[in-house]
Amino acid sequence: MKIIVIDPGGTTGIVIINFDGHTQGFVRKHFKAIHIGNNSAHHKRLWTFLVHEHPDVIVCERFDNSGDVAAKMISLEYIGVVKLYAELFGVKTVWQGADMAKNWAPNDKLAMTTLIITPVSKWKHANDAMRHALYWICFYAPKEFSTMRLLLLEMMRTDS
């Protein structure tokens, strides 16, 4: 199963999860993070990426009105690319609020899973996509992810 997780914006963070149902060895091997940069070909690059990867599920940060006009417009455009792709190719799409994942998996918890991408300042958007990936796995993923879900929750557990 291939899941694409997207944090849309001027620089779009993307996580690709390739999962065959077995969590063997290092969890990190199932995850790959990339950025698609802010340039004139961004829409085309995002579309081409989705067509090339042909995911089974797309998890995307939904649009929340945060007040930054430029960020709102560009995010809406990229969300439109995702919606069009999902509709044309019949791909299940899960929409998550920005603060759902970001508040649930701050950098320290992301680091506990070994899935944080460093340097954090350079990979902010990919790390935000990774947070959405973890949130989806732990709360919405199908039963095939149950072993990975339990493993990730155990890794993030803090005993006080």
Secondary structure, DSSP 4 states (H G I P E B T S, - for coil): -EEEEEE-SSSEEEEEEE--S---S-GGGGEEEEEE-SSTTHHHHHHHHHHHH--SEEEEEPP---S-HHHHHHHHHHHHHHHHHHHHHT-EEEEE-HHHHHHHS-HHHHHHTT---SSTTTTHHHHHHHHHHHHHHHHT--GGGHHHHHHHHHHH----
